[in-house]
Structures are given as C-alpha cells and as structure tokens.
Amino acid sequence: MSMYLRIKQLNKTYGSRQVVSDLELEVQEGEVLSLLGPSGCGKTTILRMLAGLVAPDSGYIEVGGRVFFDGKRGLLVEERGLGMVFQDYALWPHMTVAQNISFGLRLRRMPARQIKERLHTLLELVNLPGYEQRYPYQLSGGQQQRVAVARALATEPRLLLLDEPLSSLDAALRETMSAELVQLFKRLKITTINVTHDQNEAMTMSDRITILRDGQVQQIGTPTELYLQPQNAFVASFMGQANMLPGALTDSDSETASIQLHDEDVCLSGQISAEARKHSGSHYFVCRPAHIAIAQEPPSAPHQNILTGQVVQTFFVAGRWRTHIKAGRQQQYTIQAFTDQPLQPSQSVWLAFPPTQSLIVPA
Ligand SMILES: Nc1ncnc2c1ncn2[C@@H]1O[C@H](COP(=O)(O)OP(=O)(O)OP(=O)(O)O)[C@@H](O)[C@H]1O
C-alpha cells in the first residue's frame, strides 16, 4: 500500500497561541485514521487545514500525489475534491434527501439520468433506499447523519474528512453508526480522517489513532497499541480507564522496572519501554481496572506488587461489580477494580497488580 496523505512540519498559531505544532502525519490509502484529544487540542484546525478552510502558517500537505499546500500557497477548497461531513455543514432543511445528496452533482452538470443512478447507489450504500423525497426533519438523527455521509460521497472523493459526525447521536446509536460507517469506508476503500474526542468511537472506527494534546502529537498507533503500550501518562489516561500512581524509578532492566510510590515505602514493578526508562522526570505506575486481582485475605506468601486498601463503594456495571478502593499507607490513592461479588464498604482488601499487565510510563 502506498502513502496517500503526507503532512510535514505543519504549524498554525492564532495570536500568540500555537494551536498546531510541527505536525507530522502519514496516512495510507484506504486507512481510517482518527484525531483524538480533549477539547481545544487542535483537531478541527488540522482538519480545516486539510480541507483548505484554514491557511497553515507553515508546513506541507500532499494528498494522492497532489500538493495541497507547499508552505506558501494552497489549493482552493473546491480544487481539493474532498468529501466533508462537518458539524457546521448540516443538511439543507428546505431540500429533500435527493436534492441534498445530488447538489454537488448538479453543480458539476452531471446529466439527470446519471444523477438518478448515482443517487440510487448512494442511498443503498447508506441503507436508506426509498427516502429520496423526505425532508431532513422527517428523519432520525442517525438517518440525517447517513444522508450527510451520502452527500459527502456523491462526488466520489478519495479522501473523506469527518468532524465529530456522530456527536449528536446517543451512545447506542453512535456505536452502531460508527461500525456501519467503517464497513462502508472499507468497502469503498476510501481514506478517512475522523476527528473525535470520544475514545470509544475512535477505538471502534479507526485503523490508527493520533492522540493530540495542546496541538502536539502524543502518540500514533493502532487502538490496541495505544491501549497496551501508551508512551506517556496522558495517552494512558485518555485511552480507557487506568489506575495511575505517581512515583520515582528505583531500578530497571531492559523490560521491567520498579517504582517507589510517592510518600509510601511500597515499590511496584511493571513493564517499561526503552524511551520511558530514559525519561529523567517522574513516572507513573499504570494498571487497568480489569487486570487487578482483589483478595479479601492477606496473601499467604510474601508477594511483590501488593497494596492494602479499604473498599469505599461498589457499583454493578455491565455484569460486574466495579469497586472503588482507598489504598496506600495514607489511603491517598483511589483505585478502581472489578469483582464478581459485591464487597462491603470499609472492608479491608489486598490488591495485586500483575507485573506483566502493569506499565511504568513517563508523567
Ligand atoms: N478562528 C480562530 N481564532 C482564534 N482562535 C481559534 C480559532 N479557531 C480555533 N481557535 C483556538 O484554537 C484552539 C484549537 O481549536 P480546535 O477547534 O482546533 O480544537 P478541537 O481540538 O477541535 O476542539 P473541540 O473538540 O472543542 O472542537 C482552541 O483553543 C480554539 O479556541
């Protein structure tokens, strides 16, 4: 597979605020890549620079062998031939589904019969055959989003830009829609850049995810790479729930290290990457709730990687008991873990963190 999209050293400032810093990104043809990060991290600005709606300060953008921006000049929006589903490009309320979808084709003076055929194919693709004559207000939120996608695909773009396309939908519908959309993009082999602040949506939709913070890339990788091998505390905390305990590295070999928790005489060990070992500042011990084993009795043999704690609360969620535990000598850490049975508030417990499923990452 060839590299379809290349972004080099892309920068954008608003006033004195650097919104995108030295962005480097390569996307393969047919890949679905999400830009994920908290509000204000620069996701939309990146998408708008790709679309030609915002001019970069410097950098280089190339898509499908065409230079979109060379550091000085950029192609116009309409010269880029992209499909866009942006929040502020809602469906036109006074136009039917058919008129909304075929608008771009009419502009290009496609013959009426061909438009009709294309419309038919597109409505089949987004699973809305027979909806031609409806108006947007006669559609559910999910159906409106599918029409918006069909409209974006009408001119057969090779690159599709999505800006939080599912944010107005409820959680259940969002999950179904994201799965449907990915199947569609894969079938059409269309390269897609998807902006979202929803980690679950990014996980279900993407081949790879770029995690951004304050305009800077934190890590790029597949959903599992980011979940299992986060390069720093920010990525670990952004990719699903994680228990994070701060401390200082005491010793490390090539793959494992120990960390002394702040204000504790406890050391915990876990896996460490070569870059994390080189980091001179403080570190975090990271363990996902699902990997922690909770015992109601003290361990019989001496055991590393144990913290004692007291149950605070327990909730029944998705078939398991999610338990909050105050742990550490001064009960300063709140740890989340799962049990098969409910535990009593203020009950003493022993938490075991399996070293192979624990990580040590730079703060
Ligand atoms: N036209 C503009 N003028 C000045 N500042 C802007 C402009 N557009 C965006 N910003 C600022 O740039 C930063 C990044 O904005 P951007 O919309 O790219 O973030 P985002 O990651 O998409 O956030 P959200 O998830 O909230 O949409 C924000 O601090 C925003 O206030």
The ligand as an SDF file (V2000), in Angstrom:
LIG
                    3D

 31 33  0  0  0  0  0  0  0  0999 V2000
  -10.5080   31.2570   14.2090 N   0  0  0  0  0  0  0  0  0  0  0  0
   -9.9140   31.1550   15.4040 C   0  0  0  0  0  0  0  0  0  0  0  0
   -9.4160   32.2340   16.0190 N   0  0  0  0  0  0  0  0  0  0  0  0
   -8.7910   32.1490   17.2040 C   0  0  0  0  0  0  0  0  0  0  0  0
   -8.6230   31.0140   17.8970 N   0  0  0  0  0  0  0  0  0  0  0  0
   -9.1020   29.8850   17.3540 C   0  0  0  0  0  0  0  0  0  0  0  0
   -9.7820   29.8940   16.0860 C   0  0  0  0  0  0  0  0  0  0  0  0
  -10.1480   28.6280   15.7960 N   0  0  0  0  0  0  0  0  0  0  0  0
   -9.7260   27.8720   16.8320 C   0  0  0  0  0  0  0  0  0  0  0  0
   -9.1040   28.6110   17.7730 N   0  0  0  0  0  0  0  0  0  0  0  0
   -8.4830   28.1090   19.0100 C   0  0  0  0  0  0  0  0  0  0  0  0
   -7.5710   27.0910   18.6720 O   0  0  0  0  0  0  0  0  0  0  0  0
   -7.6150   26.0240   19.6060 C   0  0  0  0  0  0  0  0  0  0  0  0
   -7.8670   24.7070   18.8920 C   0  0  0  0  0  0  0  0  0  0  0  0
   -9.1700   24.7160   18.3370 O   0  0  0  0  0  0  0  0  0  0  0  0
   -9.7850   23.4700   17.5880 P   0  0  0  0  0  0  0  0  0  0  0  0
  -11.1590   23.8310   17.1680 O   0  0  0  0  0  0  0  0  0  0  0  0
   -8.8400   23.0050   16.5450 O   0  0  0  0  0  0  0  0  0  0  0  0
   -9.8220   22.4010   18.7620 O   0  0  0  0  0  0  0  0  0  0  0  0
  -10.5320   20.9780   18.8240 P   0  0  0  0  0  0  0  0  0  0  0  0
   -9.4800   20.0510   19.3200 O   0  0  0  0  0  0  0  0  0  0  0  0
  -11.1890   20.6570   17.5500 O   0  0  0  0  0  0  0  0  0  0  0  0
  -11.6000   21.2150   19.9740 O   0  0  0  0  0  0  0  0  0  0  0  0
  -13.1400   20.7350   20.0760 P   0  0  0  0  0  0  0  0  0  0  0  0
  -13.0860   19.2600   20.3790 O   0  0  0  0  0  0  0  0  0  0  0  0
  -13.6330   21.5440   21.2390 O   0  0  0  0  0  0  0  0  0  0  0  0
  -13.7970   21.0680   18.7830 O   0  0  0  0  0  0  0  0  0  0  0  0
   -8.6800   26.4090   20.6090 C   0  0  0  0  0  0  0  0  0  0  0  0
   -8.0480   26.9280   21.7480 O   0  0  0  0  0  0  0  0  0  0  0  0
   -9.5040   27.4380   19.9100 C   0  0  0  0  0  0  0  0  0  0  0  0
  -10.0520   28.3320   20.8450 O   0  0  0  0  0  0  0  0  0  0  0  0
  1  2  1  0
  2  3  1  0
  2  7  2  0
  3  4  2  0
  4  5  1  0
  5  6  2  0
  6  7  1  0
  6 10  1  0
  7  8  1  0
  8  9  2  0
  9 10  1  0
 10 11  1  0
 11 12  1  0
 11 30  1  0
 12 13  1  0
 13 14  1  0
 13 28  1  0
 14 15  1  0
 15 16  1  0
 16 17  2  0
 16 18  1  0
 16 19  1  0
 19 20  1  0
 20 21  2  0
 20 22  1  0
 20 23  1  0
 23 24  1  0
 24 25  2  0
 24 26  1  0
 24 27  1  0
 28 29  1  0
 28 30  1  0
 30 31  1  0
M  END
$$$$
